[in-house]
Amino acid sequence: QVQLAESGGGSVQAGGSLRLSCAATGYAYGRKCMGWFRQAPGKEREGVGFIYTGGGIKTLAASVKGRFTISHDNTKDTLYLQMNSLKVEDTAMYYCVGDRFLDTYVCDFNSLRRGDQLWGQGTQVTVSS
């Protein structure tokens, strides 16, 4: 059974940094799409970034490009989101999501939004002014 466990959230002042981690356990060997979404109170869930663990695909949303970095450690099967220059508007619950089925060679926000994908429980990020 695959599980995704996020960590690294917390409270920080604007301009600060946090690094989120998402440890994946239970996956068989194979390539997959993984990503980060966030949801602020009263707002829809929005994609932050995604990466294909087989390489070649890595994308960040325009709202975070230049400030956030997404990466994946294949040896640990852990997804990271390095967040720098944080803004108050980055305050949200951050969720990790991963492919249920491996080696699909499809990786984008729409594929990660499919109802059968695997989600973590989320980690809260709060940025104060």
N, C-alpha and C positions, 0 to 999 in steps of 0.2 A: 504494500500500500504506500503510495507516494504521499509525502507530507512536505509542506513548505512552511518554514518558520522564520518570521522576520524578527530582527532585533536592531537596536541602534537608534531608535527614536528618542525624543526628549524635547526639552525646552531650551531655546537659545535666543540670543538677541539678534536683531537684524544685522546682517553683515557677517555673522558667524557661519560655522560649518558643522555638518554632521555626516556620518557615513552609515548608511543603512546596509544591513546584510540580510540575505535570504538563503538559509541553508536548506537544500533539497535532499531528502532521504527517500530511498525506496525505488529510485528510477533504475531501470535496466540500462545497459550500455546503448547509447545512441545519441543523435543530435536532436536538439529541441530549441524551440523559441521560448524565451523567458522575458518578463518585463515587469515594469512598475506602473501602477496606476495610483491615483490619489483622489480622495473625496473630501471636500470641505463641507461643513454643515450647510444644508439648504442648497447644495450644488450637485450637479451630476458628476459621476465618476469620470475622470479624464486620464488619458494616457500620458505618462511621463517619459517613458523610454522603453526600448526593447532591444534584444540582442539574440542572435542565433549562435548557439554554442559550437556549431560546426564552422563558424567563421564567415566573414563576408557580409554580414548584415548587422548594423548597429545604428540606431536612430534615437534621437532625443527630440521631444516636442519643442517648438519654437520658443515657448515661454520659459524654458529652462536651459536652452542651448547657450553654451559659453559659461554657464555657472555649474551645471551638473555633469557628471561623467558616469556612464554605465559600463560595467565590466563583469566578467564571469571567470571564476577560477575552476577550470575543469578538474583539477586534482581533488578539490574539495567539494565540487558541485555546488558552489555558492555564488549567488548573484549579489552584486554590490551596486549601490548608488551613492556616489560621493557628491555631496551637496555643499557648494561654496557660495559665498555672497548671498546668503539666504535673505528672503524678503518676507514681510508680514503675510503677503498673499500666498506664500508657500505653505502656510499653516493648513494641515489636513491630516487625515488618516492615510497612510501609505500602505498599499497592498502589493504583494508579490504574486505573480501569476506565471504558470508554466503549462506547456503543452501536455495534454494527457497522452497523446499518441506521438511517438518519436519518428524522426526521419521523414517528416512531411515536406520539408524544404519550403515551407510557407511561414513567413514571419512578418507580421505587421499588427497594428492595433486591432484591426477587425478580427483577425484570427484569434487573438488573445481574448477578445470579448465573447467568443462563442460560449454558449451555456455549459459545454461539457469540459471546459478547461479547469485547471486546478488552481485554487487560490489559498493564500495564507490568511491568517487571522487579522493581520494589519498591525502597524506600529504608528503611534501618534507623533507627529512633528508639530511643535508649536513655536512660532517665531514672534517675538515681541519687539515693539519699537523702542 
